[in-house]
């Protein structure tokens, strides 16, 4: 097989006319390798870091990006992402045991990328999603709506880049990314969820090693004393949470605090097989304490306020919406009511 560096030489001709590329950059293995390959192929790379509540060292990520590419833009999209989370809560978001985080996070990232790419006078936007999962659909479907004038560069998919190749390339070129962790597993996190994939997560017959978890403790190590949480909703949206007598009302801070307190009490671990659009069943392990708490509270609220028939109808519509978003349709023009009438 032709090595990764050689295959990357095709990018210049494939994307003729593109000089400056906005790169969705997290500092992880995929985005770092993608950026290095674009640079190697002669493109001017402008890395963009989108903050959607991930617990990352943004100063370190920015420093590494500037060392590699000479610049780095950071966009704070937490507030807009919290709004998307509120929509998800109203729809009791989830799908066959899946926390479904990419469906709501990637459109928010795409909006930030499109806006920043225009400011930087880029002709293309590149991302590090592969063609095997749903993230590339979530990203690209959103970008085609939000930035129709931009070329979309899916380098992992275009070069058929395997994870072992990315690891070897990063090591050989001394790229600034956490190779030790990347060899064990891949983690993607945001305000709503932390997802563990690849490496030790691939085989569903094996339990995840405890060191893979970052947000949650094992229930066996949780405190013996329970925490009391009261959530206040307004029109289906959580507007405050009182935790052991202390009130939290800021929308981003509220979700972050529930992640913290839930994780400390062993709440939020979810081990699931996700059905990808391309037909694969892929194991993904989630840490989502706030999601588990808020969705449980919202379902209880609906249970005491809606009739049985209303609950049946809403459960059906919730499922249609969750499937649409899961499959990359956050910005879809699909009329769900027409689909319901056709059933």
LOMAR-880058 format. One line per field, with one value per residue (C-alpha): residue number from 1; x, y, z. Coordinates in nm, 3 decimals. Layout:
residues N
num = [NUM,...]
u = [X,...]
v = [Y,...]
w = [Z,...]
//
This chain:
residues 343
num = [1,2,3,4,5,6,7,8,9,10,11,12,13,14,15,16,17,18,19,20,21,22,23,24,25,26,27,28,29,30,31,32,33,34,35,36,37,38,39,40,41,42,43,44,45,46,47,48,49,50,51,52,53,54,55,56,57,58,59,60,61,62,63,64,65,66,67,68,69,70,71,72,73,74,75,76,77,78,79,80,81,82,83,84,85,86,87,88,89,90,91,92,93,94,95,96,97,98,99,100,101,102,103,104,105,106,107,108,109,110,111,112,113,114,115,116,117,118,119,120,121,122,123,124,125,126,127,128,129,130,131,132,133,134,135,136,137,138,139,140,141,142,143,144,145,146,147,148,149,150,151,152,153,154,155,156,157,158,159,160,161,162,163,164,165,166,167,168,169,170,171,172,173,174,175,176,177,178,179,180,181,182,183,184,185,186,187,188,189,190,191,192,193,194,195,196,197,198,199,200,201,202,203,204,205,206,207,208,209,210,211,212,213,214,215,216,217,218,219,220,221,222,223,224,225,226,227,228,229,230,231,232,233,234,235,236,237,238,239,240,241,242,243,244,245,246,247,248,249,250,251,252,253,254,255,256,257,258,259,260,261,262,263,264,265,266,267,268,269,270,271,272,273,274,275,276,277,278,279,280,281,282,283,284,285,286,287,288,289,290,291,292,293,294,295,296,297,298,299,300,301,302,303,304,305,306,307,308,309,310,311,312,313,314,315,316,317,318,319,320,321,322,323,324,325,326,327,328,329,330,331,332,333,334,335,336,337,338,339,340,341,342,343]
u = [0.000,0.122,0.210,0.009,0.251,0.251,-0.128,-0.157,0.016,-0.312,-0.487,-0.338,-0.487,-0.811,-0.873,-0.729,-0.797,-0.800,-0.516,-0.631,-0.808,-0.996,-0.923,-1.155,-0.883,-0.910,-0.546,-0.629,-0.471,-0.701,-0.715,-0.340,-0.250,-0.500,-0.350,0.004,-0.096,-0.265,0.045,0.264,0.044,0.106,-0.215,-0.217,-0.382,-0.586,-0.677,-1.003,-1.077,-1.447,-1.523,-1.846,-1.774,-1.499,-1.265,-0.955,-0.642,-0.718,-0.396,-0.189,-0.395,-0.357,0.018,0.061,-0.150,0.051,0.376,0.253,0.057,0.150,-0.199,-0.501,-0.856,-1.072,-1.451,-1.665,-1.985,-2.095,-2.400,-2.534,-2.461,-2.656,-2.953,-2.923,-2.906,-3.229,-3.400,-3.267,-3.401,-3.747,-3.741,-3.610,-3.307,-3.147,-3.169,-3.169,-2.940,-2.726,-2.664,-2.651,-2.402,-2.267,-2.607,-2.635,-2.269,-2.143,-2.396,-2.286,-1.920,-2.007,-2.177,-1.869,-1.637,-1.840,-1.844,-1.474,-1.366,-1.530,-1.351,-1.020,-1.094,-1.068,-1.182,-1.234,-1.311,-1.138,-1.239,-1.096,-1.405,-1.381,-1.636,-1.736,-1.941,-2.201,-1.981,-1.884,-2.253,-2.336,-2.050,-2.085,-2.463,-2.451,-2.159,-2.331,-2.624,-2.420,-2.126,-2.237,-1.956,-1.684,-1.516,-1.546,-1.229,-1.276,-0.911,-0.947,-1.208,-1.038,-0.707,-0.867,-0.651,-0.639,-0.583,-0.256,-0.130,-0.224,-0.042,0.270,0.265,0.227,0.513,0.743,0.684,0.690,0.347,0.216,-0.067,-0.123,-0.001,0.001,-0.372,-0.450,-0.293,-0.532,-0.857,-1.010,-1.211,-1.444,-1.608,-1.835,-2.076,-2.336,-2.125,-1.784,-1.751,-1.484,-1.409,-1.139,-0.862,-0.981,-1.343,-1.364,-1.435,-1.780,-1.702,-1.434,-1.509,-1.362,-1.053,-1.123,-0.849,-1.048,-1.312,-1.257,-1.593,-1.735,-1.635,-1.744,-2.064,-1.856,-1.643,-1.933,-2.005,-2.234,-2.428,-2.670,-2.684,-3.026,-3.098,-3.408,-3.444,-3.678,-3.817,-3.990,-4.156,-3.958,-3.623,-3.416,-3.369,-3.214,-3.091,-3.065,-2.798,-2.787,-2.944,-2.723,-2.889,-2.733,-2.915,-2.664,-2.745,-2.392,-2.283,-2.595,-2.515,-2.147,-2.234,-2.470,-2.192,-1.964,-2.203,-2.350,-2.005,-1.892,-2.190,-2.135,-2.413,-2.380,-2.192,-2.347,-2.205,-2.388,-2.370,-2.449,-2.608,-2.420,-2.582,-2.343,-2.471,-2.197,-2.269,-1.997,-1.941,-1.929,-1.892,-2.044,-2.005,-2.308,-2.414,-2.605,-2.784,-2.899,-3.020,-3.197,-3.359,-3.487,-3.629,-3.789,-3.955,-4.096,-4.230,-4.400,-4.541,-4.730,-4.846,-4.942,-5.221,-5.149,-5.237,-5.025,-4.732,-4.777,-4.781,-4.483,-4.278,-4.335,-4.241,-3.940,-3.814,-3.852,-3.668,-3.389,-3.337,-3.330,-3.071,-2.868,-2.843,-2.713,-3.038,-3.020,-3.064,-3.293,-3.596,-3.779,-4.135,-4.183,-4.557,-4.589,-4.403,-4.640,-4.950,-4.808,-4.764]
v = [0.000,0.351,0.531,0.819,1.094,0.971,0.944,1.299,1.430,1.376,1.640,1.940,1.830,1.701,2.038,2.258,2.626,2.587,2.772,2.842,2.576,2.619,2.311,2.187,2.137,1.974,1.888,1.516,1.257,1.289,1.667,1.699,1.444,1.594,1.940,1.810,1.631,1.945,2.148,1.883,1.909,2.283,2.424,2.719,2.576,2.790,2.580,2.664,2.533,2.532,2.532,2.340,2.264,2.004,1.987,2.070,2.273,2.537,2.728,2.417,2.334,2.690,2.685,2.357,2.486,2.806,2.608,2.387,2.634,2.983,3.075,2.949,3.078,2.977,3.017,2.992,2.816,2.688,2.910,2.803,2.440,2.470,2.591,2.279,2.064,2.225,2.124,1.772,1.753,1.863,1.572,1.321,1.280,0.942,0.648,0.277,0.316,0.582,0.923,1.059,1.342,1.395,1.476,1.791,1.887,1.871,2.122,2.370,2.313,2.352,2.686,2.819,2.683,2.838,3.179,3.178,3.037,3.331,3.577,3.409,3.416,3.037,2.846,2.514,2.360,2.037,1.797,1.479,1.259,0.924,0.782,0.494,0.674,0.947,1.245,1.310,1.330,1.551,1.783,1.787,1.808,2.110,2.272,2.234,2.433,2.689,2.734,2.621,2.821,2.625,2.302,2.034,1.829,1.494,1.390,1.071,0.946,1.080,0.909,0.600,0.672,0.391,0.463,0.269,0.480,0.800,0.682,0.590,0.921,1.122,0.935,0.960,1.335,1.408,1.573,1.742,1.515,1.263,0.949,0.738,0.791,0.767,0.419,0.307,0.471,0.782,1.026,1.298,1.524,1.823,1.974,1.701,1.387,1.221,0.939,0.669,0.488,0.292,0.090,-0.080,0.016,-0.186,-0.528,-0.522,-0.845,-0.672,-0.420,-0.074,-0.027,0.204,0.446,0.523,0.704,1.069,1.217,0.935,0.702,0.342,0.303,0.095,0.403,0.648,0.819,0.636,0.958,1.055,1.402,1.567,1.736,1.938,2.053,2.336,2.332,2.603,2.499,2.176,2.350,2.316,2.666,2.582,2.297,2.298,2.059,1.995,2.336,2.531,2.673,2.683,2.873,2.969,2.738,2.624,2.610,2.414,2.132,2.132,2.113,1.819,1.642,1.699,1.592,1.301,1.173,1.180,0.961,0.701,0.829,0.853,0.554,0.399,0.112,0.082,-0.042,0.244,0.178,0.393,0.524,0.317,-0.002,-0.065,-0.148,0.020,0.005,0.344,0.406,0.725,0.935,1.162,1.234,1.559,1.401,1.103,1.326,1.587,1.340,1.129,1.438,1.561,1.226,1.223,1.575,1.471,1.164,1.374,1.648,1.471,1.228,0.870,0.945,1.260,1.060,0.795,1.059,1.246,0.929,0.854,1.205,1.210,0.892,1.035,1.352,1.161,0.941,1.241,1.421,1.104,1.055,1.407,1.593,1.877,2.127,1.902,2.040,1.715,1.762,1.515,1.582,1.458,1.141,1.087,1.131,0.880,0.608]
w = [0.000,-0.085,0.236,0.376,0.272,-0.088,-0.102,0.031,-0.284,-0.472,-0.262,-0.446,-0.779,-0.628,-0.464,-0.736,-0.672,-0.295,-0.125,0.231,0.435,0.762,0.973,1.246,1.505,1.846,1.908,1.893,1.666,1.363,1.335,1.399,1.131,0.886,0.939,0.888,0.566,0.431,0.510,0.347,0.036,0.007,0.157,0.395,0.706,0.944,1.252,1.430,1.779,1.871,2.243,2.305,2.669,2.634,2.934,2.730,2.785,2.524,2.595,2.518,2.208,2.079,2.145,1.955,1.665,1.636,1.645,1.358,1.145,1.265,1.385,1.576,1.615,1.912,1.899,2.212,2.101,2.442,2.467,2.127,2.207,2.533,2.326,2.108,2.421,2.541,2.216,2.268,2.622,2.509,2.262,2.523,2.301,2.246,2.011,2.094,2.392,2.224,2.383,2.025,2.095,1.745,1.601,1.808,1.853,1.493,1.354,1.624,1.535,1.166,1.226,1.406,1.135,0.854,1.019,1.108,0.770,0.594,0.823,0.736,0.359,0.325,0.019,0.197,0.535,0.642,0.917,1.066,1.065,0.889,0.647,0.873,1.137,1.141,1.228,0.866,0.772,1.070,0.975,0.599,0.577,0.808,0.623,0.286,0.422,0.618,0.378,0.030,-0.134,0.051,-0.056,0.213,0.264,0.439,0.442,0.648,0.404,0.090,0.172,0.327,0.630,0.887,1.254,1.264,0.973,1.154,1.467,1.268,1.079,1.401,1.568,1.265,1.234,1.611,1.595,1.909,2.017,2.297,2.121,2.436,2.486,2.114,2.105,2.381,2.270,2.114,2.325,2.200,2.456,2.482,2.734,2.672,2.662,2.654,2.399,2.412,2.085,1.906,2.072,2.389,2.309,1.986,2.138,2.307,2.493,2.700,2.975,2.938,3.155,3.446,3.337,3.019,3.224,3.305,3.411,3.621,3.902,3.925,4.132,4.374,4.445,4.468,4.803,5.044,5.100,4.823,4.671,4.644,4.312,4.224,3.862,3.763,3.408,3.207,2.881,2.886,2.935,3.256,3.396,3.731,3.948,4.324,4.448,4.822,4.881,4.639,4.326,3.979,3.705,3.433,3.140,3.055,3.418,3.516,3.274,3.369,3.740,3.684,3.494,3.791,4.068,3.870,3.777,4.139,4.230,3.957,3.731,3.354,3.215,2.908,2.700,2.367,2.009,1.775,1.435,1.185,0.869,0.656,0.824,1.081,1.442,1.646,2.019,2.185,2.556,2.695,3.004,3.021,3.381,3.311,3.016,3.222,3.506,3.293,3.055,3.345,3.514,3.192,3.123,3.476,3.422,3.099,3.270,3.526,3.288,2.961,2.890,2.784,2.421,2.423,2.560,2.288,2.015,2.157,2.199,1.831,1.715,1.950,1.784,1.433,1.530,1.707,1.400,1.169,1.382,1.439,1.062,0.998,0.945,1.200,0.915,0.714,0.530,0.592,0.712,0.996,1.009,0.649,0.741,1.035,0.816,0.567,0.828]
//
